[in-house]
């Protein structure tokens, strides 16, 4: 008789990470560009995160008053709080791949990994691995079979590689561990009717301290964080399913349909119905890097 493969048997091995909270990151666009001489972007702020890898040629990148001269093997990361300008060289204009992304977990992940720089230079083996990741994200975005899920999944792997290679180890303080528990609770229940009093009670902190933890770690209030989670999920549903907009609203945690529509338009600049049409028309490839 065959031996049962149970968790107590020698033939059964199971491993898994202890996740601090449920990640929420969305790939919005991905692209490639061989720039014309002196092609530029900015000066401006970007509404989401934008990550470039230079494949060849040269260019300049200015971020918050600092200027960098970049070439093959360099990466630069733009966050929504960065005032930026970048331009291709006149004689040897650069070519690059880029990924535009957003999500309620991005700032916490980058901050917790100690990523304080916007520019990184890759070693030869790192360059090949990074280019492969950028290329596959773009390929998946073009795929007709679940492009959003496959591209986002590949991007998680690329982001993990990035954090592992360029992040710094951070000591876990009591406040940080407690904050992770707060995030975990919210990420599990954000589609429900949760409020500050309930969050404070679950964390054993008062409302004021919870608010300060969010501003410090996430750069936004708890309400803004919850709304960001709901908007992320709304985008997923609008991309992958054909539910009526009013049903999408209730599924992501809004009791009031008008409030959902207004929140969505404030974040993305268009109505949920317009967003769904833009995705259906191939909107994910209509953005410039």
C-alpha positions in Angstrom: 0.0 0.0 0.0 1.3 3.4 -0.9 2.2 5.7 2.0 0.1 8.8 2.4 1.9 12.0 1.5 1.0 14.1 4.6 2.7 17.1 6.2 4.2 14.7 8.7 5.7 12.3 6.2 9.3 12.4 5.0 8.2 12.5 1.3 6.2 15.8 1.8 8.0 19.1 1.7 6.3 22.4 1.8 7.8 25.9 1.9 6.4 29.4 1.7 7.2 32.9 2.8 5.6 34.7 5.7 3.9 37.5 3.8 3.8 40.8 5.8 0.6 41.9 3.9 -1.2 41.4 0.6 0.6 43.2 -2.2 -1.3 45.5 -4.5 0.7 46.6 -7.5 -0.6 47.2 -11.1 1.2 47.3 -14.4 -0.4 50.2 -16.3 1.8 50.3 -19.5 5.0 48.9 -20.8 6.9 49.9 -23.9 10.1 50.3 -25.9 11.4 53.4 -27.6 14.4 54.2 -29.9 14.4 57.9 -29.3 15.1 60.6 -31.9 18.0 63.0 -31.1 17.1 65.4 -28.3 13.7 63.6 -27.7 12.6 64.7 -24.2 9.9 64.4 -21.5 9.2 67.0 -18.9 9.9 69.0 -16.9 6.9 67.6 -15.0 5.6 65.3 -12.4 4.3 61.8 -13.4 1.1 60.5 -12.0 2.4 57.0 -11.4 5.8 55.2 -11.1 7.9 54.9 -14.2 10.9 52.6 -14.5 13.4 52.7 -17.4 16.3 50.6 -18.4 18.7 52.0 -21.0 19.6 49.5 -23.7 22.0 51.7 -25.6 22.9 55.2 -26.6 23.1 58.1 -24.1 20.8 60.7 -22.4 20.4 62.9 -19.4 18.0 62.5 -16.5 17.2 65.3 -14.1 15.4 64.5 -10.9 14.6 67.0 -8.1 17.5 69.3 -9.1 20.1 66.5 -9.7 21.4 65.7 -13.2 22.7 62.2 -14.3 24.3 61.3 -17.6 23.2 57.8 -18.4 24.0 55.1 -20.9 23.7 51.4 -21.6 23.2 49.4 -18.4 21.7 52.2 -16.3 18.2 52.3 -14.9 16.2 55.2 -13.6 13.1 55.1 -11.4 10.5 58.0 -11.3 8.0 58.3 -8.5 4.9 60.5 -8.4 6.7 63.0 -6.1 9.7 63.5 -8.4 10.0 66.6 -10.6 11.8 65.2 -13.6 13.2 65.9 -17.1 15.0 63.5 -19.4 16.3 63.9 -22.9 18.1 61.8 -25.5 21.6 62.7 -26.6 21.9 64.7 -29.8 24.5 62.5 -31.5 23.9 59.1 -29.8 20.2 59.1 -28.7 19.3 56.4 -26.2 16.9 53.5 -26.6 15.1 52.1 -23.6 12.4 49.9 -22.3 10.1 51.2 -19.6 7.3 50.0 -17.3 4.6 52.3 -15.8 3.1 51.0 -12.6 1.1 52.0 -9.5 -0.6 50.5 -6.5 -1.2 51.0 -2.9 1.8 48.8 -1.8 4.5 50.4 -4.0 5.6 53.2 -1.7 5.8 50.9 1.3 7.7 48.2 -0.5 10.3 50.7 -1.9 10.7 52.5 1.4 10.9 49.4 3.4 13.7 48.1 1.1 15.6 51.3 1.6 15.5 52.4 -2.0 16.5 56.1 -1.7 18.2 56.5 -5.1 16.5 57.0 -8.5 19.5 55.9 -10.6 21.2 52.4 -10.6 24.0 51.0 -12.7 23.9 47.4 -13.6 26.6 44.8 -13.9 26.8 42.8 -17.1 25.0 39.7 -15.6 22.4 42.0 -14.0 21.8 43.8 -17.2 20.9 40.7 -19.2 18.5 39.5 -16.5 16.8 42.9 -16.2 16.3 43.4 -19.9 14.8 39.9 -20.1 12.3 40.9 -17.4 11.3 44.2 -19.1 11.0 42.4 -22.4 8.7 39.7 -21.0 6.4 42.2 -19.3 5.9 44.0 -22.6 5.4 40.7 -24.4 2.7 39.7 -22.0 1.0 43.0 -22.3 0.6 42.3 -26.0 -0.6 38.7 -25.4 -4.3 38.2 -26.0 -4.6 35.5 -23.3 -5.0 37.2 -19.8 -2.4 40.0 -20.6 -2.9 41.9 -17.4 -2.4 38.8 -15.1 0.6 37.5 -16.9 2.3 40.9 -17.2 1.7 41.8 -13.5 2.9 38.3 -12.4 6.1 38.8 -14.4 6.5 42.3 -13.0 6.3 41.0 -9.4 9.3 38.7 -10.2 11.2 41.6 -11.7 10.4 43.9 -8.8 11.5 41.2 -6.4 14.8 40.9 -8.3 15.2 44.7 -8.1 14.6 44.9 -4.4 16.9 42.0 -3.7 19.8 43.6 -5.7 19.4 47.2 -4.7 17.4 47.3 -1.5 18.9 47.6 2.0 18.1 45.4 5.0 16.0 47.3 7.5 15.6 46.6 11.2 12.0 45.7 12.2 10.8 48.1 14.9 7.7 47.5 17.1 5.9 50.3 15.2 6.8 48.8 11.8 5.7 45.3 12.8 2.4 46.7 14.2 1.9 48.7 11.0 2.4 45.5 8.9 -0.5 44.0 10.9 -2.7 47.0 10.3 -2.0 46.7 6.5 -2.7 43.0 6.6 -6.0 43.6 8.3 -7.0 46.4 5.8 -5.9 44.4 2.8 -8.1 41.5 3.9 -11.2 43.6 4.6 -11.1 46.7 2.4 -14.1 45.6 0.4 -16.1 45.6 3.6 -17.5 48.6 5.7 -14.3 49.3 7.8 -13.6 52.6 9.5 -10.9 54.3 11.5 -12.4 53.3 14.9 -12.3 49.6 13.9 -8.7 49.9 12.5 -7.5 51.6 15.7 -9.2 49.0 17.9 -7.7 46.1 16.0 -4.2 47.6 16.2 -4.4 48.7 19.9 -3.4 52.2 18.8 -5.5 55.4 19.0 -6.8 57.0 15.7 -4.2 59.7 15.7 -1.3 57.3 15.9 -2.7 55.1 13.2 -3.0 58.2 11.0 0.6 59.2 11.7 1.9 55.7 10.8 0.1 55.8 7.5 1.5 59.3 6.6 5.0 58.1 7.6 5.0 54.8 5.8 2.6 55.2 2.9 2.5 59.0 2.3 -1.3 59.0 2.6 -4.2 58.7 5.1 -5.8 55.4 5.9 -8.9 56.5 4.0 -6.8 57.3 0.9 -5.0 54.0 1.2 -8.3 52.1 1.4 -9.7 54.0 -1.6 -6.5 53.2 -3.5 -7.0 49.5 -2.8 -10.6 49.7 -4.0 -9.6 51.6 -7.1 -6.9 48.9 -7.9 -9.4 46.2 -7.6 -12.0 48.1 -9.6 -9.4 48.4 -12.5 -8.8 44.6 -12.3 -12.5 43.8 -12.4 -13.1 46.3 -15.3 -10.3 44.7 -17.2 -11.2 41.1 -16.6 -15.0 40.9 -16.2 -18.1 42.5 -17.7 -20.0 43.4 -14.6 -22.2 46.5 -14.7 -20.4 49.5 -13.2 -22.8 49.7 -10.3 -22.0 46.1 -9.4 -18.3 46.8 -9.6 -18.9 49.7 -7.2 -20.4 47.4 -4.5 -17.9 44.6 -5.1 -15.0 46.9 -4.2 -16.6 48.2 -1.0 -18.5 51.4 -2.0 -22.0 51.7 -0.6 -22.7 54.8 -2.7 -22.4 54.4 -6.5 -21.9 58.2 -7.1 -19.1 58.2 -4.5 -17.4 55.4 -6.4 -17.6 57.1 -9.8 -16.3 60.4 -8.3 -13.4 58.7 -6.6 -12.4 56.8 -9.7 -12.5 59.9 -11.9 -10.5 61.8 -9.4 -7.7 59.2 -9.4 -7.6 58.3 -13.1 -9.1 61.3 -14.8 -11.8 59.3 -16.6 -15.0 57.5 -15.8 -15.1 53.8 -15.1 -17.0 53.2 -18.3 -14.4 55.1 -20.3 -11.6 53.2 -18.6 -13.2 49.9 -19.6 -13.6 51.1 -23.3 -9.9 52.3 -23.4 -8.7 48.9 -22.2 -10.9 47.1 -24.8 -9.5 49.3 -27.5 -5.9 48.4 -26.6 -5.3 51.3 -24.3 -2.4 49.6 -22.5 -0.2 50.3 -25.5 -1.2 53.9 -26.1 1.2 55.5 -23.6 4.6 57.0 -24.1 7.5 56.4 -21.8 
